[in-house]
Amino acid sequence: MTKLEIGKTPANVEELLEQAFWKEKSLVPVALDFLGHIKQWQNTESSYRVSGWQGYCEKAEITQSTYHNMLKKLKNAGMVEKRYNKAVMDHQLYVSDNFSLRLNEIAGIWQKFKDLQ
């Protein structure tokens, strides 16, 4: 894992996750693996079901607490979103299509704040 310099733009997703998980750096590789897992499922006919958390915990060798803590941070950051799929009657997780848009909105809010006299 790289050490992120203050004010430096992240060079990759790992460095971006380091900022999201600044208090718990040990979750960075776990979160990166989980994002890859969700992306892999998105490329199939059935996306990753929220109810599959227990199987993922066993596969990744993480506790339920670690899983839910990581998922909460990813969802709060806007990197992961949960949607209900009526066809399978279950909630599914997706790597967010709107994360980039959210960052642009945040940049706009910051710019307005900075420009206020």
RANOR-V887481 format. One record per helix or strand. SS is the DSSP state (helix for helix, strand for strand). FROM is the first residue (numbers start at 1). TO is the last residue. If there is no record, write none. Layout:
# RANOR-V887481
<<SS & FROM & TO> <SS & FROM & TO>>
This chain:
# RANOR-V887481
<<helix & 13 & 20> <helix & 27 & 42> <strand & 49 & 49> <helix & 50 & 60> <helix & 64 & 77> <strand & 80 & 85> <strand & 90 & 95> <helix & 99 & 115>>
